Amino acid sequence: MIKLLFLPVRLIMKPILLAMEHTLRPAPIQRPAERQAEVDAETKGLTLYQFRACPFCIKVRRNIRRLNLDIEKRNANENPQYQEELIDGGGRWQTPCLRIEKDGKYEWLYESSDIIDYLNKKYAA
Ligand SMILES: N[C@@H](CCC(=O)N[C@@H](CS)C(=O)NCC(=O)O)C(=O)O
């Protein structure tokens, strides 16, 4: 019921949030080509499960852009396969969630602030 009440608000906010994300894009940091290649290889093991107009996902996407990271984004709202992966793997229907591949296994990191801290610790320097 509550979700239905918020539907018109979400419909109005969606284009506004996406336009703001586009307009207020942060500049990506620059790294020497060799370091960027290392970072690109590492981030192949990362996948962001997200909704397009979720403000928490936008916050994480902005940080990913600022850190100049090539991370695959999977829209869990529009693709049933990604939705299933998120619920089965992460255990919760909540985005953003960062899937981290380590030694052939996956870790699932929820909470936008924790995802941003994780990425900053590894890639902000
Ligand atoms: N505290 C969380 C909040 C995340 C959150 O509330 N995400 C919403 C989308 S904006 C969600 O996944 N809702 C689940 C649903 O729609 O059922 C964070 O910062 O990541």
The ligand as a Gaussian input file, in Angstrom:
#p B3LYP/6-31G(d) Opt

LIG

0 1
 N       20.899000       2.104000       3.575000
 C       20.887000       1.573000       2.233000
 C       19.546000       1.920000       1.604000
 C       19.368000       1.260000       0.243000
 C       17.906000       1.274000      -0.211000
 O       16.983000       1.621000       0.534000
 N       17.709000       0.883000      -1.462000
 C       16.378000       0.767000      -1.986000
 C       16.313000       1.320000      -3.408000
 S       16.536000       3.066000      -3.445000
 C       15.979000      -0.687000      -2.059000
 O       16.786000      -1.532000      -2.368000
 N       14.719000      -0.998000      -1.784000
 C       14.233000      -2.347000      -1.870000
 C       12.860000      -2.405000      -2.479000
 O       12.561000      -1.594000      -3.359000
 O       12.137000      -3.316000      -2.093000
 C       22.075000       2.122000       1.452000
 O       22.598000       3.192000       1.795000
 O       22.520000       1.444000       0.514000

